[in-house]
């Protein structure tokens, strides 16, 4: 799937066991996650359920937050966003299985 591999790479870049991304990588990952979220939401709309709806809401809430000031806060916000996206992806994979 053309979207899935880059999405996994983006998630690994900020959530991986040895992840220590710099500012540039954080910005790239944040942009990738923001660009894929609308697609995930469209897929989620077809597979609605309470858990999926909650995961979409959580991801959209973090997505809508203004970018933080300072590198540590930006890193933390991007990681929170990545965790929310990962949770949504996990539920969608389970729903499509």
CORVENVEN-V747596 format. One record per pair of residues at least 24 apart in sequence whose ideal C-beta (glycine too) atoms are under 7 Angstrom apart, sorted by sequence separation. I is the first residue (numbers start at 0). J is the second residue. If there is no record, write none. Layout:
# CORVENVEN-V747596
i;j
I;J
I;J
This chain:
# CORVENVEN-V747596
i;j
58;83
5;31
36;62
57;83
58;84
6;35
33;62
57;86
58;87
54;86
55;87
2;35
54;87
2;38
54;90
51;90
50;90
51;91
51;94
43;87
39;84
46;91
22;70
25;73
29;77
32;80
36;84
39;87
43;91
46;94
25;74
28;77
32;81
39;88
42;91
46;95
29;80
25;77
32;84
39;91
13;77
14;78
13;78
14;81
13;81
14;82
10;81
14;85
10;84
10;85
